[in-house]
């Protein structure tokens, strides 16, 4: 009965969801690309079984990278399908894997769309990165006896309260032989409280810790810095959201009172906001160079706006200090591990509920600092610019912590391998 109600509601809401994405296409035309795939219609029709990995957007694609490469190495004869929800995720897939994987947009969680997707992709194994609780998709996996693994699975305390309102629905969804590879014991316990089978719920850790930057990245970052900011202090505000850039600029203004040569490299999270952020910067009187212009920053440049995709890790490699966005506004924060893997000192805001375990781990180990607002951010930036030794020590503690927590990928593969021929 709960699933019937969910299916009915899904069909009623589907036109509104599709309409929302269609309207987003006026700001970012990539949302119109391959629109039929959202309903399971695709030009791809495999004639033999595949491995399907789903990663919602850029962060999940980055987290899945090592897993995808290892699956392709271990099972070279099996096609690998990598799906995303967002166009930015699709772009990241193309940048990282080219034609070595098949990219598709994930279908809406409608019975017909999911069936068509399965008919075309023929998955013999489905792996979902982090957590997407889709009752119809889970049901189809169970119906077709397709093993389903939730990798680096997490569910926040806020989400679990919402899910418990529909506990019957999620208990049914989680009952189809799903293997849950949880990030932490607290995540595992929250899944059990939603009805997951305790015997199939494991704590494997977060595969994001297994992120290994390219060996040449520090050298490339140094060259990028020499080109755009030689001799200047540089900080990055990465993956920022609406309402956050204003606070970051307030912090920059305060910092430049003491260190007037400071350059901000600003990386908004969503490409449809690039033009709006550029306009806002110019209206406020900041001297801006956009990455897409191909121009070099000079001594008069205040803000280097990174309005391209797939370069955040390079930008982190070029900075002195990394601020990780989505955290000064209640978005939930983004990936601290990318700058940590490069040994960069990290600042984050108060809203880190998307990965609270990682944020708390870094803060408790003095491997990152939490700031509360623009003035606090400016204070910490000024402190670290004036004490390079302290900043370096924070960065090294973060790198050590990341290395100590690697190994989730091998633990995950130990669960995955028995599910494949």
C-alpha positions as a printed Julia matrix, in Angstrom:
421×3 Matrix{Float64}:
  0.0     0.0     0.0
  2.74    2.6     0.8
  4.44    1.92   -2.56
  1.14    2.22   -4.44
  0.61    5.65   -2.88
  4.2     6.58   -3.74
  3.78    5.49   -7.38
  0.56    7.48   -7.68
  2.18   10.57   -6.18
  5.24   10.13   -8.43
  3.1    10.19  -11.56
  1.21   13.24  -10.31
  4.43   15.13   -9.58
  6.38   14.01  -12.67
  5.05   16.79  -14.97
  6.05   19.43  -12.42
  9.55   17.97  -11.99
 10.03   17.71  -15.75
  8.72   21.26  -16.16
 11.15   22.53  -13.55
 14.11   20.96  -15.39
 12.8    22.28  -18.7
 12.68   25.81  -17.27
 16.21   25.42  -15.9
 17.2    24.79  -19.5
 16.6    28.46  -20.3
 19.5    29.3   -17.96
 21.59   26.21  -18.77
 20.69   24.56  -22.07
 22.5    21.38  -21.03
 19.32   20.48  -19.11
 17.59   20.01  -22.48
 20.19   17.55  -23.75
 18.98   13.95  -24.01
 15.82   14.87  -22.11
 14.19   11.56  -23.02
 16.73    9.71  -20.88
 14.99   11.15  -17.82
 12.05    8.92  -18.8
 14.15    5.88  -19.71
 14.27    6.59  -23.45
 17.81    6.27  -24.71
 19.59    5.57  -27.98
 21.78    3.16  -25.97
 20.54   -0.43  -26.0
 23.12   -2.93  -24.78
 22.91   -6.51  -26.01
 24.67   -7.98  -22.98
 24.75   -7.22  -19.23
 26.54   -4.2   -17.77
 27.72   -2.81  -14.46
 25.77    0.31  -13.57
 27.19    2.98  -11.23
 25.07    6.0   -10.33
 26.6     9.26   -9.12
 24.28   12.25   -8.72
 26.6    15.12   -9.6
 30.21   16.33   -9.65
 31.08   15.41   -6.07
 29.76   11.88   -6.37
 31.46   11.38   -9.76
 34.75   12.42   -8.18
 34.12   10.03   -5.27
 33.29    7.2    -7.67
 36.37    7.69   -9.86
 38.65    5.18   -8.14
 35.83    2.61   -7.93
 34.96    2.98  -11.61
 38.59    2.59  -12.69
 39.04   -0.5   -10.53
 35.82   -2.1   -11.82
 36.97   -1.51  -15.41
 40.35   -3.05  -14.57
 38.85   -6.12  -12.87
 36.01   -6.69  -15.34
 37.28   -5.46  -18.72
 34.72   -7.5   -20.67
 31.68   -5.91  -19.0
 30.4    -2.49  -20.2
 30.27    0.12  -17.43
 27.37    2.56  -17.4
 27.85    5.7   -15.28
 24.72    7.78  -14.72
 24.24   11.24  -13.25
 21.34   13.57  -12.58
 22.99   16.9   -13.38
 24.65   18.17  -16.58
 27.69   19.24  -14.52
 28.02   15.63  -13.41
 27.77   14.53  -17.06
 30.51   16.98  -18.02
 32.74   15.64  -15.27
 32.18   12.07  -16.5
 33.27   13.1   -19.99
 36.33   14.92  -18.65
 37.46   12.0   -16.49
 36.54    8.95  -18.57
 35.86   10.04  -22.15
 34.39    7.16  -24.13
 35.65    4.43  -21.79
 32.3     4.45  -19.96
 28.72    4.89  -21.18
 27.09    7.98  -19.68
 23.33    8.22  -19.26
 21.05   10.46  -17.24
 19.32    8.5   -14.49
 15.58    8.01  -15.02
 12.93    9.57  -12.86
 11.71    7.13  -10.21
  8.63    6.17  -12.21
  7.9     2.47  -12.82
  7.79    2.85  -16.61
 10.92    5.0   -16.82
 12.86    2.62  -14.56
 11.74   -0.44  -16.57
 12.82    1.16  -19.85
 16.17    2.1   -18.35
 16.76   -1.46  -17.12
 15.68   -2.92  -20.48
 18.29   -0.82  -22.3
 21.15   -1.01  -19.78
 20.64   -4.62  -18.59
 22.54   -4.14  -15.31
 23.84   -7.28  -13.63
 24.97   -5.08  -10.72
 23.84   -1.62   -9.59
 26.0     0.59   -7.36
 24.63    3.87   -6.05
 27.17    6.31   -4.6
 26.22    7.83   -1.24
 22.43    7.75   -0.89
 19.54    7.99   -3.3
 16.46    6.33   -1.8
 14.34    5.51   -4.86
 11.6     2.98   -3.99
 10.64    2.12   -7.6
 14.23    1.64   -8.69
 14.95   -0.54   -5.66
 11.79   -2.53   -6.35
 12.86   -3.12   -9.97
 16.27   -4.36   -8.8
 14.53   -6.84   -6.51
 12.08   -7.92   -9.2
 14.9    -8.58  -11.7
 17.23  -10.0    -9.05
 19.85   -7.34   -9.77
 22.2    -6.96   -6.76
 22.14   -3.38   -5.49
 24.92   -1.84   -3.4
 24.69    1.54   -1.68
 28.35    2.59   -1.63
 29.65    5.14    0.88
 26.06    5.22    2.02
 25.02    7.95    4.37
 21.79    9.36    5.73
 21.81   12.52    7.81
 19.89   12.86   11.09
 17.72   15.48    9.36
 16.9    13.11    6.49
 16.18   10.12    8.69
 13.5    12.13   10.55
 11.84   12.87    7.19
 12.12    9.27    6.01
 10.57    7.94    9.22
  7.33    9.66    8.27
  7.19    7.13    5.42
  8.84    4.25    7.27
  6.59    1.64    5.64
  7.64    2.77    2.18
 11.36    2.82    2.93
 11.23   -0.42    4.91
  9.79   -2.07    1.79
 12.37   -0.35   -0.46
 15.28   -1.5     1.68
 14.04   -5.1     1.88
 15.12   -6.25   -1.58
 18.45   -7.82   -0.65
 20.24   -4.49   -0.79
 23.83   -4.37    0.44
 24.56   -1.19    2.37
 28.21   -0.12    2.65
 27.82    2.71    5.16
 30.29    5.52    5.74
 30.12    5.25    9.52
 28.51    3.26   12.31
 26.05    6.11   12.93
 24.99    5.98    9.25
 24.62    2.2     9.48
 22.43    2.51   12.56
 20.21    5.08   10.87
 19.74    2.73    7.89
 18.83   -0.1    10.26
 16.26    2.18   11.9
 14.67    2.65    8.45
 14.34   -1.08    7.94
 17.64   -2.16    6.37
 18.65   -5.79    6.96
 21.32   -5.74    9.73
 23.1    -8.74    8.14
 23.53   -6.79    4.9
 24.49   -3.47    6.49
 28.26   -2.97    6.76
 30.56   -0.12    7.75
 33.18    0.29    5.01
 34.06    3.97    5.33
 33.97    6.73    2.75
 35.55    6.03   -0.65
 36.18    9.76   -0.99
 39.18    9.17    1.3
 40.65    7.01   -1.47
 40.85   10.03   -3.75
 44.37   10.29   -5.15
 45.16   13.51   -7.02
 47.25   13.25  -10.14
 50.95   13.14   -9.26
 51.58   16.15  -11.51
 48.84   18.25   -9.9
 51.05   20.14   -7.39
 53.41   21.07  -10.23
 50.5    22.14  -12.45
 49.0    24.16   -9.58
 52.3    25.94   -8.98
 52.58   26.8   -12.69
 48.97   28.06  -12.72
 49.72   30.25   -9.7
 52.89   31.63  -11.29
 50.89   32.55  -14.36
 48.08   34.35  -12.54
 49.29   35.32   -9.05
 53.08   35.25   -8.81
 54.2    36.73   -5.49
 50.63   37.23   -4.21
 48.65   35.65   -1.37
 45.94   33.41   -2.8
 42.84   31.85   -1.29
 40.16   29.79   -2.97
 36.45   29.81   -2.21
 35.32   26.56   -3.82
 31.8    25.35   -4.67
 30.04   28.5    -3.48
 26.27   29.05   -3.54
 23.82   31.92   -3.75
 24.05   34.12   -0.66
 27.58   32.93    0.05
 29.6    35.04   -2.4
 28.49   38.25   -0.68
 29.95   37.01    2.63
 33.14   35.89    0.9
 33.59   39.31   -0.67
 33.05   40.96    2.72
 35.81   38.76    4.11
 38.08   39.63    1.17
 37.56   43.34    1.8
 38.61   42.94    5.45
 41.64   40.77    4.61
 42.89   43.27    2.03
 43.06   45.99    4.65
 46.12   44.16    6.0
 47.2    42.2     2.92
 46.22   44.32   -0.09
 47.88   41.95   -2.58
 45.46   39.09   -1.74
 43.81   37.39   -4.73
 40.54   35.48   -4.38
 39.93   32.59   -6.77
 36.16   32.16   -6.68
 34.55   28.93   -7.94
 30.71   28.98   -7.96
 29.11   25.54   -7.69
 26.6    25.76  -10.56
 27.47   26.92  -14.1
 24.1    28.61  -14.61
 25.19   31.12  -11.92
 28.51   32.04  -13.56
 27.19   35.06  -15.47
 25.17   36.33  -12.52
 28.15   36.13  -10.16
 30.36   37.91  -12.71
 27.79   40.69  -13.03
 27.47   41.03   -9.26
 31.26   41.34   -8.86
 31.48   44.06  -11.49
 28.51   45.98  -10.06
 30.26   46.02   -6.68
 33.4    47.5    -8.19
 35.73   44.5    -8.0
 38.33   44.01  -10.7
 37.49   40.61  -12.2
 39.13   38.25  -14.65
 37.1    35.26  -15.76
 38.79   31.94  -16.48
 36.74   31.5   -19.66
 38.17   34.74  -21.09
 41.63   33.19  -21.36
 43.14   36.37  -19.9
 45.82   36.41  -17.21
 45.28   38.06  -13.85
 47.5    41.08  -13.19
 48.48   42.98  -10.04
 45.18   44.92  -10.16
 42.93   41.85  -10.3
 40.84   41.36   -7.15
 38.9    38.23   -8.07
 39.71   35.43  -10.49
 36.29   33.96  -11.32
 36.57   30.3   -12.33
 33.62   29.99  -14.7
 34.72   26.67  -16.22
 34.04   23.08  -15.24
 36.32   20.37  -13.92
 39.13   22.6   -12.65
 38.43   22.91   -8.93
 41.18   20.5    -7.92
 43.71   22.45  -10.02
 42.55   25.69   -8.4
 42.96   24.2    -4.92
 46.49   23.14   -5.92
 47.3    26.77   -6.73
 46.22   28.35   -3.43
 47.59   29.06    0.04
 44.27   28.52    1.85
 41.08   26.71    0.8
 37.59   27.69    1.92
 35.06   24.95    1.06
 31.69   26.41    0.2
 28.07   25.45    0.66
 28.78   25.92    4.34
 28.19   29.62    5.09
 24.62   29.06    3.89
 22.5    26.01    4.86
 23.41   23.85    1.87
 25.33   21.31    3.95
 28.91   21.84    2.81
 31.02   20.21    0.11
 34.08   18.0    -0.17
 36.87   18.8     2.32
 38.98   15.92    1.04
 40.03   17.46   -2.28
 42.04   20.29   -0.66
 43.13   17.91    2.13
 44.68   15.54   -0.44
 46.83   18.48   -1.56
 47.94   19.39    1.96
 46.05   22.7     1.96
 44.83   24.36    5.18
 41.03   24.25    5.15
 38.29   26.57    6.37
 34.61   25.66    6.35
 31.42   27.31    7.53
 28.93   26.22   10.21
 26.63   24.24    7.86
 28.36   20.91    7.17
 25.49   18.47    7.75
 25.98   16.76    4.34
 29.18   15.18    5.67
 29.2    16.02    9.37
 31.32   13.0    10.27
 34.16   14.13    7.99
 33.88   17.78    9.04
 33.92   16.86   12.74
 36.83   14.48   12.22
 38.93   17.21   10.58
 37.98   19.9    13.07
 38.6    17.65   16.1
 42.04   16.77   14.69
 42.96   20.43   14.09
 43.06   19.63   10.39
 40.42   22.26    9.52
 38.79   25.24   11.17
 35.11   26.15   11.25
 34.18   29.81   10.75
 30.8    31.29   11.61
 30.46   34.28    9.29
 32.33   36.71    7.02
 34.22   38.42    9.84
 35.31   35.13   11.34
 36.43   33.95    7.9
 38.45   37.14    7.45
 40.03   36.73   10.88
 41.21   33.18   10.13
 42.49   34.1     6.68
 44.45   37.0     8.1
 45.81   34.81   10.89
 47.03   32.12    8.49
 48.44   34.58    5.96
 50.47   36.03    8.84
 51.56   32.64   10.2
 52.5    30.35    7.32
 53.91   27.72    9.7
 50.58   27.32   11.47
 48.71   27.15    8.16
 51.14   24.54    6.84
 50.7    22.41    9.98
 46.91   22.42    9.52
 47.37   21.3     5.92
 49.74   18.49    6.86
 47.42   17.23    9.6
 44.61   17.09    7.03
 46.77   15.13    4.59
 47.8    12.69    7.33
 44.17   12.21    8.42
 43.09   11.5     4.87
 45.84    8.92    4.4
 44.98    7.21    7.69
 41.37    6.74    6.61
 42.02    5.26    3.19
 40.99    1.68    2.49
 37.22    2.08    2.04
 37.54    1.17   -1.64
 39.05   -2.25   -0.89
 36.42   -2.93    1.78
 33.7    -1.99   -0.69
 35.14   -4.18   -3.45
 35.21   -7.11   -1.02
 31.41   -6.79   -0.88
 31.02   -6.17   -4.63
 33.23   -8.95   -6.05
 31.04  -11.87   -4.86
 28.06  -10.29   -6.65
 29.72  -10.44  -10.08
 30.69  -13.48  -12.16
